[in-house]
Amino acid sequence: MNGSLYKLTILLTKFILITLGYFVLITVLGSCQNNNNAQTISSNVNGDLLSVRDSTFKSGTGWGYKVYVGDDIYINQPFIPGVPGKRYFITEDDAKKVAALVVKKIMQHHLPPTVSTNELRQLHIIE
């Protein structure tokens, strides 16, 4: 009986250490990502999990956004899309709103995920 209690204790200790190791690994990997206010959406496409996320960044005198599909940058948008010239987003929130629209379009398979001036007006990005 004493030998089986020892084996049970060893087994339980290994289980706790492995579980703790996975927790630490997940925490470290999660903190290594530079998501800068990112949202992530996953979708099952042809049996594969598709992860799409966005992040905002300072761009010139304003803001821009990036959209990632998996680990790859799919869109790097330093300016407001669909307007003439190079106009930066005035606020980070404006960049987030358009990035969220683009992510939604990608997830709905509207490719390329163009943004119209009407959509920019609806989001109060332009007048």
PyMOL commands that set and color helices and strands:
alter all, ss='L'
color gray80, all
select helices_A, chain A and resi 2-32+92-107+117-122
alter helices_A, ss='H'
color red, helices_A
select strands_A, chain A and resi 39-45+48-59+62-69+72-77
alter strands_A, ss='S'
color yellow, strands_A
deselect
rebuild
show_as cartoon
